[in-house]
Amino acid sequence: MTFKYNNVYINATGTVSGPFENNGPIGKYFDKSYQDMYFKTTSWEKAETRSIIDSVDILLNKITKTKKDIDLFIAGDLLNQLVASNYAASSLGIPFLGVYNACATSVEGLIIGSNMIESNQIKNCIVSTSSHNNSSEKQFRYPVEYGGPKKKTATFTVTGAGSAYLSYNKEGVKIESATVGKVVDLGVKDVNNMGAVMAPAAAWVINKHLNDTKRKIDYYDLVLTGDLGIYGREILKDYMKTEYGITLKNYEDCGLIIFDRNTQPVYAGASGAGCVPLVTYGYIFNKLKKKELSRVLVVATGALFSQTVVNEKSTLPGIAHAISLEALDLE
Amino acid sequence: MEKNRYKDIVKDHTPKENRLYNTMIAFFVGGLMGVIGQGLVDLYALVFDISTKEASIFMIVTLIFIGCLLTCLGFFDKWVHACKAGLIVPITGFAHSMMSAALEYRKEGLITGIGSNMFKLAGSVIIYGVVSAYTFGIIRYFLLGG
C-alpha cells in the first residue's frame, strides 16, 4: 500500500537524547541532551516520559504554538502498554493516538498523521517516538547492572525521543509518499540478532515502494534503514540482491550513524524506537533543509516480539515501513 | 524465499563468537578466583584458628559480600562482562545476579519489587541445585548406602 502526498510537510522537529547519543558522531544535532539516565526524574520509565514531553515542548517553542493549537498527538514507545507515551499524552492534554510497531513506530506515526492531513481530517499533528536504554533492558533483557556477556550481533538501545510537527504549510521538509509494510517472518529465532529478523521486511517494503512508485533505487540520494546494525545491513544488501535483484548503493543504517562502534561499546550498532527519529529528525532533517540531500527514503524496521514468545521459542516476525522525504522546491 | 536459503544468508553475515578467547579468559580469571578463595580459607584458618571447613564458609561469605558491594558501586557488571564465565560461574556471579535484580526492582517496592524479582536470574540456580542435590543424594544412598 503506497500513499502519495501533495500537501504534507514536516515543519519542525524536536529531539532529546541521553548522554551516550550526545557523545556520538551526531550529538550536536540534538536540541537537548541529558547527562545522566534519569533525566531529573526518579525512574527510567519516568525519564522516558520526560524525554517525550521535553521534545514536544522544544518543538512547540520552535513553531511558536501552544498545546491548544495542536489537533492530534500520535506517539509510541517500547514499554508495555505504551506507558511512556501515555503519561506524556496525559501531561500534554492533546487528543492522543498511541501506536506500536516496535522500532518502526516512528514511521507508522508519520504515515497515520500524513494521511489525516492529506485528507483534511486534521490541520496539524505532532508525531513522537521514544526509547530508553535502561527501561528497555529491564523489560526485554536482563537487569541493567547485570553484566552477562553479549553476542556480537546484539544491539544497544537508544535513549531519547524525537517529535515532528506535521501540517500542510509548505515549510521544512516535504513528506512525498509512504509505503505500509507487511509482517515478514523468515524463521529467525535469535533475539540477539534482530538485524536478521528485520532485514527481509525492510527488503520487501523497499521493493514494494519502488514498484508502486515506478522508481529505480538511485532515485533516492539516500536509503536509510532503521536499526539493522552492521551485520543486518550486510544481510539486507545480500538479500535485496538475491531476492529482488536490487543493488543498494547510497544506503546507510540509522543504527550505525548515531553511535561510533569503534569508540562506543554498542556491539552491532544502535536499536530502539528512538533511533530512527533521533537520526531523521535531528541529522537528516537538517541536511534536507539545507538541501545537502534531496530525496531520502526512510525505512524504519521493527522486530515484533515479547519476552514470552522468545521464551516459547517462537520465530520472530519483523516489519518495516517506508516514507519518502524531500527537500522543498525540487525540480 | 525459502527459510533455509535465508538462513544461509544470515549465517554468511553473522560473526563467530571467539570461543577459544572466551574460554581462556574464563580459565584464567576463574583460576585466579580459586587462588583468592584458597588464600582466604588459609588466612581465616590461621588468623581465627578454625578448621578449613569453617574457614571456607567465611571465604564464601566474603566473596559474596565483595560481589554484592562492587555490583552496588556500579562497576562489577563491566568486570563480569569482560571476564565472562570466569566471574559468573564462581559464587560472585550468583551474588551479582541477585544484587543486580534487587537494585533494578527496588523502585517497585519491597514485596512486589525486590521480594518477587530478586531471584529472577538466580532462581534457576537454586531450583536445579536443590533438584540435582536430591537426585544425586538418592543415587548415592542406593549405590553406597548413604
Interface residues (C-beta under 8 A of the other chain):
Chain A: T42 S43 K138 Y142 P143 V144 E145 Y146 G147 G148 P149 K150 K151 K152 T153 L186 G187 V188 N193 A196 P200 Y231 E234 I235 D238 Y239 T242 E243
Chain B: M1 K3 Y6 K7 I9 V10 D12 H13 T14 P15 E17 N22 T71 G74 F76 D77 K78 W79 V80 H81 K84 I88 H96 S97 M99 S100 A101 L103 E104 Y105 K107 K120 L121
